[in-house]
Amino acid sequence: MTRNESLTMSREPTLNDSSKACWDDFAVGDRWVTGAHLATKEEILAFGKQYDPEPFHRDEEEAKASMMGGLIASGIQMAAWYRNLHCLALPDVGWTLSPGWDNIRFVNSVRPGDVLTLHIHVTDMRPSASRPDWGIINWSGELKDANGETKLACDPIIFYRRRSAMEAEGA
């Protein structure tokens, strides 16, 4: 299984001449379902050992004896998968930063062998009040397993370049 073997969209963004999507190419209600990511035991253990050394993230035997009853991915690792799938899902876009994610929830555990997809949609869009060459998109998304069970839910906010700024720069 590849990291992003398929992608479904409610509509394709209309790209400008540079083939980079910008704020102007999205619309409230746009939806994407990303390709799949297989959560492996090896990557869960490696991430847990390096970044989140709770017993149920870093050691199979300790995980079995824990309240989790087995190895699970760190919530921070789930957020990283979410972000990776979000980036892979969208065309080449003119964005550079995010001021944060609202309402992040670790709803259910991810275990080795879970196949994850990201279900995202645009909930709000507005031009930046302080930077006219930028626009802000509010997203809502859920990282789900193959059975449709939500594992992580959150509402990222992302700044995108506006078409006028990209055209002025020759992008």
C-alpha positions in Angstrom: 0.0 0.0 0.0 1.4 3.4 -0.9 1.1 6.5 1.3 -1.5 8.1 -1.1 -2.9 5.5 -3.4 -6.1 7.3 -4.3 -7.8 10.6 -3.8 -11.4 11.7 -4.2 -12.6 15.3 -4.3 -15.9 17.1 -4.5 -14.4 19.1 -7.3 -10.9 19.8 -8.7 -9.6 23.2 -7.7 -9.3 25.6 -10.7 -5.6 26.2 -11.0 -4.0 29.4 -12.3 -1.6 29.4 -15.1 1.3 28.5 -12.9 -0.4 25.3 -11.8 -0.1 26.4 -8.2 -3.4 26.4 -6.3 -4.1 29.5 -4.3 -6.7 30.8 -1.8 -8.9 31.9 -4.7 -9.1 28.3 -6.1 -11.0 26.9 -3.1 -14.6 27.2 -2.0 -16.5 26.6 1.2 -17.8 23.1 1.1 -15.0 21.6 -1.0 -14.3 18.1 0.3 -11.4 15.6 -0.1 -10.9 12.0 1.0 -7.2 11.2 0.8 -5.4 8.1 -0.2 -4.5 5.6 2.5 -1.7 5.3 5.0 -0.9 1.9 6.7 0.1 2.4 10.4 2.8 -0.1 11.0 4.1 -1.5 14.3 7.7 -0.5 13.4 6.8 3.2 12.8 4.6 3.3 16.0 7.5 1.9 18.1 10.1 4.2 16.5 8.0 7.3 17.0 7.1 6.3 20.5 10.7 5.7 21.5 11.9 9.0 20.1 9.0 11.4 20.8 6.4 10.0 23.2 7.9 7.4 25.5 4.7 6.2 27.2 4.9 2.4 27.6 1.9 1.8 25.2 3.8 3.7 22.4 7.3 2.3 22.8 7.2 -1.4 24.0 4.9 -4.2 22.9 5.1 -6.2 26.1 4.5 -3.2 28.4 1.7 -2.0 26.0 -0.1 -5.4 26.5 0.1 -5.0 30.3 -1.1 -1.3 30.1 -4.6 0.1 30.3 -4.5 0.3 26.5 -4.2 -3.5 26.2 -1.7 -3.3 23.3 0.5 -1.0 21.2 -1.1 2.3 20.1 0.2 5.3 18.1 0.9 8.5 19.9 -1.7 11.3 19.4 1.2 13.5 18.2 2.0 10.8 15.6 -1.7 10.7 14.5 -1.5 14.5 14.0 1.7 14.0 11.9 -0.1 11.5 9.7 -3.1 13.9 9.4 -0.8 16.7 8.3 1.1 14.4 5.8 -2.1 13.2 4.2 -3.5 16.7 4.0 -0.3 17.9 2.2 -0.4 14.9 -0.2 -4.1 15.4 -0.9 -3.9 18.9 -2.3 -2.4 20.1 -5.5 0.8 22.2 -5.4 -0.5 25.2 -3.3 0.8 28.6 -2.4 0.8 28.3 1.4 3.5 28.7 3.9 2.1 28.6 7.4 -0.6 27.7 9.9 -1.3 29.6 13.1 -2.7 26.4 14.6 -5.3 23.7 14.8 -8.5 24.2 16.8 -10.5 21.5 18.5 -8.0 18.7 18.2 -9.3 15.5 19.6 -7.7 12.1 19.9 -11.0 10.2 19.5 -9.9 6.5 19.2 -6.6 4.8 19.3 -4.6 3.9 16.1 -3.1 0.4 16.3 -0.7 -1.4 14.0 -2.4 -2.5 10.8 -4.9 0.3 10.8 -5.4 1.8 7.4 -6.0 5.5 7.7 -7.6 8.1 5.4 -8.2 11.8 5.9 -11.7 13.3 5.3 -11.4 17.1 5.1 -13.5 19.9 4.0 -13.4 23.7 3.8 -15.6 25.3 6.5 -14.8 29.0 6.1 -12.7 31.3 4.0 -11.7 35.0 4.4 -9.1 37.4 3.1 -6.5 38.3 5.7 -7.4 41.7 7.2 -3.8 42.6 7.7 -2.1 41.0 4.7 -4.1 41.5 1.5 -1.8 39.1 -0.4 -3.0 36.2 1.9 -6.2 34.4 2.5 -7.2 32.2 5.4 -9.0 28.8 5.1 -10.5 27.0 8.0 -10.7 23.3 7.5 -12.4 20.5 9.4 -11.1 17.0 9.2 -11.2 13.5 10.6 -8.5 10.8 10.3 -10.5 7.6 9.9 -9.7 3.9 9.7 -11.0 1.5 7.0 -14.2 0.9 9.0 -14.9 4.6 9.1 -14.1 5.0 12.8 -12.7 8.5 13.6 -9.3 8.4 15.2 -8.4 12.1 15.3 -10.6 15.1 14.6 -9.5 18.8 14.3 -10.0 22.1 12.6 -6.8 23.4 11.1 -6.4 27.0 10.0 -4.1 27.6 7.1 -2.8 30.7 5.3 -2.7 30.6 1.5 -1.3 33.0 -1.1 -3.9 35.0 -3.0 -3.8 34.7 -6.8 -3.1 38.4 -7.3 0.1 38.1 -5.1 1.2 35.0 -6.9 0.7 36.6 -10.4 2.5 39.8 -9.3 5.5 37.6 -8.3 5.4 35.7 -11.5 4.8 32.4 -9.6 
